[in-house]
Amino acid sequence: MVNADKRENFNSLTMTLEKLKQFRTGVYTILGKAKDALFDLMDAVLVTRSVYSFAELSVSPVFRRQWSSVYEAIQDGNPPRTELMKLYIKQLTPREQILLAGDHTAWARPDARTLRERTFEHLAHPMSGAKPLWLVWVGIEMSPLSELWRLYFRRFAIDHWYRFAKQRLHWTLPNLSTPEQCERWSDLLPLMTWELWSARDFVTDNPLPWQKPKPKLSPGRVAQAMGEVFAAIGTPAQAPKPRGKSPGWPEGQTRTRRIRYPTVKKSTTKPKKQTQQSA
């Protein structure tokens, strides 16, 4: 009976690993240009707990390219958002209720004068008081209010994910040059999050010396064990190929300064006052 249970657990573990491997292969297939460097970059993020600069990810054992490829991967790549969303939906069970949440996060770039579309971020004062909250339901059949309001509690998981994405997945760490690059990098965060979610049930807890063991692992604790997972399933990304030495900047060609953009100030449009007409 014990051997049968062990065999069943082993088969379940093998199937889960294979499912994660197939998901990674599917992502690699549709990732498009610079997919090898992007895949190495995502793996480096998952196994690297803390870095002071984005370029430090290049020294990760799973990043097999030069340090400049960290930024070049985001500059050259263009993850297909729609195709990736279809891949996520395939991973969901039909019984699960899909909950979509819209939010935004501040990406502090006060000194990036060459970055377009920078805006001022107004932070709400903690003592400013509560404001009305509007919830929207989109569906064929309206759920009872006794059930609908409970969905709002899901927002706390979303808030924690935003914090996790910034602190552990290094979301706002890179100093990217364009808004398009910021969007491309942001599109990779759900990919990394889904890998952690898929690996949560079979990874072995790998606590740091000052951490206590946990029976139920958080996404951060799962990330600490992803190195063993990658060693077991490998990577679909191809190894880099030598391209020789770059010829460098052409002699005599002048360099132009990058355009400096003003900070965008957004404000609400006040209604025009109607002038009284004489009789």
LINKA-V906387 format. One record per backbone hydrogen bond with DSSP energy under -1.0 kcal/mol. CO is the residue of the C=O (numbers start at 0). NH is the residue of the N-H. Records with the same first field share a line. If there is no record, write none. Layout:
CO: NH, NH
//
This chain:
0: 4
1: 5
2: 6
3: 7
4: 8
5: 9
6: 10
7: 11
8: 12
9: 13
10: 14
11: 15
12: 16
13: 17
14: 18
15: 19
16: 20
17: 21
18: 22
19: 23
20: 24
21: 25
22: 26
23: 27
24: 28
25: 29
31: 34
33: 37
34: 38
35: 39
36: 40
37: 41
38: 42
39: 43
40: 44
41: 45
42: 46
52: 55
53: 56
54: 57
55: 58
56: 59
59: 62
65: 68
66: 69
67: 71
68: 72
70: 74
71: 75
72: 76
79: 83
80: 84
81: 85
82: 86
83: 87
84: 88
85: 89
87: 90
88: 91
92: 95
108: 111
110: 112
111: 114
112: 260
117: 263
124: 127
143: 146, 147
144: 148
147: 150
149: 152
150: 153
151: 154
152: 155
153: 157
154: 158
155: 159
156: 160
157: 161
158: 162
159: 163
160: 164
161: 165
162: 166
163: 167, 168
164: 170
173: 175
177: 181
178: 182
179: 183
180: 184
181: 185
182: 186
187: 191
188: 192
189: 193
190: 194
191: 195
192: 196
193: 197
194: 198
198: 202
207: 210
217: 221
218: 222
219: 223
221: 224
222: 225
224: 228
225: 229
226: 230
227: 231
228: 232
229: 233
249: 252
//
